[in-house]
């Protein structure tokens, strides 16, 4: 079957390790189901894999892709929950949790096999392309906002780095949940787009906000860390799920953190129940993932290049 896969690890030039070509189709496995992939979306996790972050060369070649929606062996339209090993289903209780592509072949292929427990029905109101955007970045944003930040309607939230998948999701989800959302971006066009999606206002990174916020959604890391901490009200919460600009900020702002009793919460992905809630939230409110572009799988390299350059707003989706 045709697939986009990591053939080599290159920390400096990760796309040099990306190959497009034939890979073995998945075989049967007890408790697992094979899904014919209709759509799959790109995530920065795919770039980290090509760089060898949390990944060993002996695991190569590895089909990339965490997210997918498709049709299972019974002809049902499904969305794949990307976390394998949660609660032990399909792999046993002693296996640590992992994302697709960390231990098991991913979704940038004609077919993928996952534990049957990891499949959720795709709502009829969502296209395959829309549904494929939800299991990683949108689920991450959902958990950051509603589980780890604990915000309620009427609260205010700063979303750093408008344009990325998680940040864009947080803006749309926050607006739909009755939050007052502020966003930042270096790019004026992205700031304008953030406002169009529901942000109350958008600013250049580091700009002073109209007031301190209840929570910050942080995925940028070192470049925005100090601003994130300084933007919080006393007792506020900073939730971080990524560090695309680096994980070692020059100023940790420790004095401010302890003096104002700020909370810093790490957040990774989400649970199957949260994904089910997210699917229901999209159905009930009518919100849909922001898709920058849809490309055929054989143009995956183009999508990777755009993601690596930050030249996108929302998700890039690959189709068969």
Secondary structure, 3 states (H helix, E strand, C coil): CEEEEECCCCCCCHHHHEEEEECCCCCCCCCEEEEEEEEEECCHHHHHHHHCCCCCHHHCCEECCCCCEEECCCCCEEEECCEECHHHCCCCCCCCCEECCCCCCCCCECEEEEEHHHEEECCCCCCHHHHCCHHHHHHHHHHHHHHHCCCCCCCEEEECCCCCHHHHHHHHHHHHCCCEEEEECCCHHHHHHHHHHCCCEEECCCCCCCCCEEEEEECCCCCCHHHHHHCEEEEEEEEECCCCCCCCCCCCCHHHHHHCCCEEEECCCCCHHHHHHHHHHHHHHCCCCCEEEEEEHHHHHHHHHHHHHCCCCCEEEEEC
